């Protein structure tokens, strides 16, 4: 299936007409590589200024219900960008904060984890805490191993797959990162969960759902939005994605959001 460049005049006009016809829009956005360019230090990967300006304007539109869904921890994601009327989902949706509710929701409570799974998880954590060429990020629900090269990532991935096979955890590989996280939850399930919460709270049924993301973890979300608008941010990868449309990089995301916000 040929992917369509959404900023092309014909495609953008088609998408904007769908948005104009919709009574309510659920807009889901990934963070890194989508709203913010990649940085060696993730804590310096802030959204582009023009992206933030457009998001704040979109948040003022009462028919738009905005959600940020990231692999980052919820607390860290909220520090990177603070928006009104925005729902936040960290750790791939394992921790969710709805703007109209108090407290953090953990929709997927882990079942009792078996002894072997706990042992292998702890062993991996201790090993990579000592590694000098890998940065370990403890997300409470799981681990993220950040590598400085795809070669090192590939070498580690083979051993980790064998270690966590038939355990309560599974591996997900991204750009120079391997995530070890509980089975049974992903961004697709998080999107559906958030959608249900919004429908219930706002008493709406017919919605247009839009998802913009750049990573393998976003493919689960693209799969559940077959009737919506799915947009893949290519960055330096190929176009092997479930999404219907694509953008080249966060700068293109900025142009699209500016257009959707009525600024161009």
N, C-alpha and C positions, 0 to 999 in steps of 0.2 A: 504493500500500500504506500503510495507516494504521500509524503508529508507536505502540508501546505504552510508556506511562510505567512504567518498571520498579519504581518505589517504590510503585505501587498494590498493595494487599494481594494481589489475585489473581495479578498478574504476579510479584511477589516470591516468593510461595509456590511458584509453578510453577518458577521458577529455582532456588530453594533445594532443591527436591526433586531436580532434575537434578544439582545439585552433590553432594547426599548420596548419590545412587546411583553417582556416578562413582568409580572406583578412583584415578585420577590426574587432576589439574587443571592445565592450563597457563594461567596468568593473565598476560595481556599488558596493560600500561598505558602510555598516552601520559603525558607530563608536563604541559607548559603547557596551561592551559585544562581539564585533566582532574583532575590532583591539586593543581595550584596555580593561583590566580587570575592573570590577566594583570597585568603591571606595566610601566610605562614603561621601567624599568630591569630587563632580564631577570635580572640577577644578584641582584635583591631579590625575585624571584618564588619564594618558598619554599613547600613544601607546607603545607597547613593542619595544625596540630598534631594534630587528631583523625585526619586521614588517616595521618600518620606512625605514630601509635600503633596504628591498625588494621593497617597494612602490616607492622609488626614482629610483631604477634600472628599474622597470616596466615603470615608467613615461618617460624614455629615449627611449622606444620602440615606434616608430612612428605609428605602427598599433594598439596600445592600447590607448583608450580614457577613462581616469579614472574619476570617479565622487564619491564624498563622500556625502551621504545622511543621515542626522541625525535629531533627535528631538531637538537637541540643537539649540540655536539661531545661525544664520549664523556667526555673529561676534565672538562668543565664539568658534565655530567649527574651524574657521580659525586660532585662537590663539593656539588651541591644536596641530595642525599639519599643516605645510606649505609645499605644494608640487608644483612643476612646472607642467604645462600642466594638471592641475587638475580642474575640475568643482566642485563647492560646493553648496549644497542645505541644508539650515537650516530650522528649524520649520516644519519638514516633507515635505519639498519642497515648502513651502509657500513663501520662499525667496531664490532665486537662483542667483548664480554668475558664469557665463560662463567664462572660461579662455581667450577666444578670443573676449570678449565684455566688454565694459566699463559699470560700474554701476550694481546695483542690480535689478533683474527682479522679479516682483510679478505677476506670471502668473494667479493666481486666485484672482482677485479683489473682495472683499466682496460686495454683494449687500447691499442696505440700510437695516440696522439691525433694527428690530422692537423694540418698547419701552419695551415690556416685556423681551425680550432677553437681552437687555442692562441692565435692572434693575437687573435681576437674576445674570448676569455676574458680575456686580459691587458689588452686595451683597455678592457673593461668594468670590470675591477678598478681600473685607474688612474683612470678617470673618476669612479667613485663614492668612491674614497679622498679625492678633492678636494671632493666635494659637501658642502655645509653642512647640507642639509635631509634627508639620507639617511644612515643608519648602516650601514656595510658590515661584515659579519661574515665573516671568512675561515675556512672550515671545513676547509681543506687539500684536501678532495675537491671542494669547490665554494664558492659564494658565497651569502650571504643578504643581501638588501637590505631594510632595515627603513625603512618610510615613516611619516610622521606623519599621513597622511590617505589615504583610499581613492582620492581624486581623483588625487593624485600617483602612486600606485601604478598606476592604470589608464593614465595617460599614459606612464609608463616601460615598462609591459608591452608595449604595442603595438610600440615600437621594438626592445625586447629580443627579442620573438618573431621579428621579421624578421631580426635579427642572428644568432640561433642556429638558424634554420631549416636543416635538412640538415647539422647539425654533430654532434659527439660529445656535445653537451650538450643538455639540455632544461630548460624552465622549469616551475616549479610555484608557483602563487600560493596564499597563505594569508591570514590576517588582517593586512593592512597589511605583508605581506612577500612578496617574490619570491625564490625559490630557483633558483639555476643549478647543476645537478648532473649527473653523468654519466648517460647513458642506460643502461637495462638493469637497474636495481635499484630497489626500493621497499620500503615497510614490509611489503607482502604477502609478497614473496620473503624478507625478513628473518624474518618469523614462521615461515614454512615451514622455513627453514634452522635456526633455533633449536629448533623442534619436533623436527626430525630429530636434532639433537645431543643433546637431552634423552632422546629415546627410545633412542638408541644407548647413552648413558652409563648410564641408569637401567634399561635392559632392560625397557621397557614398550611396549605397543602401543596398547591402547585408552585414549584420553584424551578429556577434555572441554576444549575450548579456549575461553577467554573473552577478549574484547578490548574495552577501553574507551578511546575516543579522541574528539577533538573537531574535528579539522581535515580539510581535503581530503586531506592526506597519509595519513590513517588509512583513507580509503575503499579503498585497495588491500588493506589488511589485512582489512577487513570482507568484501571479495569472496572471499577465500580461506577464510573461516570460516563458510561457509554451513551447515555441520553443527554449528556451535558456538553460542556466545552472543555477540552483538555489540551493543554499547551506545554510543550517540552522546551526547556531552555538548554540548548545544545552545548554551550561552552566549547570545549575542544573535542567532544565525543562525536560518534557517528549518530545517525538518526534511527537507530534500532530502538523504537519506543512504541508503546500502546497509544500514545497521544495522537490526536488528529492534526494538530497544528504545532509549529515550532517557532522559537525565537533563537537568535544566535548567542546572546549573552545578557547579563543584567542591564546593560545599556539599552538593549532592545526592550527589556521588561519595562524600563523607565518610560520609553516612548509609548508603549502600549497603555500603561496605566495613565499616562498623561492624556492620551486620547480618550480613554474610558471616563476620565474625570471631567471631560469637556474642556480641556485646556488647550486643545489643538484641533 
